Amino acid sequence: MEQQHIRGVARWRRPLAVVSAVLAGLLAGGMVLIQVVLVPFWRATPPAEFRQWFTAHAERIRRLMVPLGAGAGVSSAASAVVHLVGRRQQGPSSLAAAVATGGVLAITLTVNEPANHRFTDGSLSDAETRDLLRTWVRWHRVRVVLGLAAAVAAAAAAGGRNRGG
């Protein structure tokens, strides 16, 4: 019975690994784009103009990045469970992808999203905006590194060949 259950789970191994790799890659790519294009623009913009720009555009960015983050988180966790249950050699890679994606989500929820709300709530001075943006960027860099690590690990899990089943 247990062997039959493992075989049933095994049919999801490859599709979950591929979905995890694609979503982790898209999430990482979006974060790199923010780091390379938006962060320099934000830093060069006077604080009051930055807050105005951010208020006008943050929701558009969120509508793309939140589903990518949620999808990457769910698919990487599911892929890790399926690989670990099946005791596959890709288990460590899929687990690394899930942990790194979890790190991206944890930082997003505890640091970046609260800062995003502060940028748009109208309560920040220019000095507070500069300080908060510095903090946001510092933690975003950590998210970028974790996101890239998640994408590489998920791709390794998706690209690995299964032995024995």
C-alpha positions in Angstrom: 0.0 0.0 0.0 2.8 2.5 0.9 4.7 1.6 -2.3 1.5 2.4 -4.3 1.1 5.7 -2.5 4.7 6.6 -3.3 4.2 5.7 -7.0 1.1 8.0 -7.0 3.1 10.8 -5.6 5.9 10.2 -8.0 3.9 11.1 -11.0 3.8 14.7 -9.7 7.6 14.9 -9.1 8.7 16.2 -12.5 5.7 18.6 -13.2 6.1 20.1 -9.7 9.9 20.5 -10.2 9.4 22.2 -13.5 6.7 24.6 -12.2 8.9 25.3 -9.2 11.8 26.1 -11.4 9.8 28.3 -13.8 8.1 30.3 -11.0 11.3 30.7 -8.9 13.1 31.9 -12.1 10.4 34.4 -12.9 10.3 35.6 -9.2 14.1 36.0 -9.2 14.0 37.8 -12.6 11.4 40.2 -11.3 13.5 41.0 -8.2 16.6 41.4 -10.3 14.7 43.8 -12.6 13.6 45.8 -9.5 17.2 45.9 -8.3 18.7 46.9 -11.6 16.1 49.3 -12.9 13.8 50.6 -10.2 16.2 50.9 -7.2 18.6 53.3 -9.0 15.7 55.3 -10.2 14.1 55.4 -6.7 17.4 56.5 -5.1 18.0 59.3 -7.7 14.5 60.7 -7.2 13.8 63.2 -4.4 12.0 61.6 -1.5 8.6 63.4 -2.0 8.6 62.5 -5.7 9.6 58.9 -4.9 6.7 58.6 -2.5 4.4 60.0 -5.2 5.7 57.6 -7.8 5.6 54.6 -5.4 2.0 55.4 -4.4 1.0 55.5 -8.1 2.8 52.3 -9.1 3.3 50.0 -6.2 0.0 48.2 -6.7 1.0 47.3 -10.3 4.2 45.8 -9.1 2.4 43.9 -6.3 -0.1 42.4 -8.7 2.7 40.7 -10.5 5.1 39.9 -7.7 2.7 38.6 -5.1 1.2 35.8 -7.3 4.8 34.9 -8.4 6.0 34.7 -4.8 3.0 32.7 -3.7 3.2 30.3 -6.6 6.9 29.8 -6.2 6.4 29.2 -2.5 3.7 26.6 -2.9 5.2 24.8 -5.8 8.7 24.7 -4.3 7.3 23.4 -1.0 5.3 20.8 -2.8 8.2 19.8 -5.0 10.4 19.4 -1.9 7.8 17.2 -0.2 7.4 15.0 -3.2 11.1 14.6 -3.7 11.8 13.9 -0.1 8.9 11.4 0.3 10.2 9.5 -2.7 13.8 9.7 -1.4 15.1 11.0 -4.7 18.5 12.4 -5.3 16.9 15.8 -6.2 15.5 16.0 -2.6 18.3 18.3 -1.3 18.0 20.6 -4.3 14.2 20.9 -4.1 14.5 21.4 -0.3 17.1 24.2 -0.9 14.7 25.8 -3.4 11.9 25.7 -0.9 14.0 27.1 1.9 15.4 29.9 -0.2 11.9 30.8 -1.5 10.6 30.7 2.0 13.3 33.2 2.9 12.2 35.5 0.1 8.6 35.3 1.3 9.6 35.9 5.0 11.6 39.0 4.2 8.9 40.3 1.9 6.2 39.9 4.5 8.2 41.2 7.5 10.3 43.9 6.0 9.5 45.0 2.4 5.7 44.9 2.5 5.4 46.9 5.7 7.9 49.4 4.2 5.8 49.6 1.0 2.8 50.6 3.1 4.7 53.2 4.9 5.9 54.7 1.6 2.3 55.2 0.6 0.6 56.2 3.8 1.7 59.8 3.7 3.3 59.8 7.2 7.0 59.8 6.2 9.3 62.8 6.2 12.0 63.0 3.5 14.7 61.8 6.0 12.5 58.9 7.1 11.9 58.0 3.4 15.6 57.9 2.7 16.3 55.8 5.8 13.4 53.4 5.0 14.4 53.1 1.4 18.0 52.2 2.5 16.6 49.5 4.7 14.2 48.3 1.9 17.1 48.1 -0.6 19.4 46.2 1.9 16.8 43.5 2.5 15.8 43.5 -1.2 19.4 42.5 -2.0 19.1 39.6 0.4 15.8 38.6 -1.4 17.6 38.8 -4.8 20.3 36.4 -3.6 17.8 34.0 -2.1 15.7 34.2 -5.2 18.6 33.4 -7.5 19.6 30.5 -5.2 16.0 29.2 -5.2 15.9 29.4 -9.0 19.2 27.5 -9.4 18.3 24.9 -6.9 14.8 24.4 -8.4 16.3 24.1 -11.9 18.8 21.5 -10.6 15.9 19.5 -9.1 13.9 19.8 -12.3 16.9 18.8 -14.5 18.0 15.8 -12.4 17.3 12.3 -13.6 15.4 10.0 -11.4 17.1 6.7 -10.5 15.1 3.7 -9.7 11.7 4.9 -10.6 
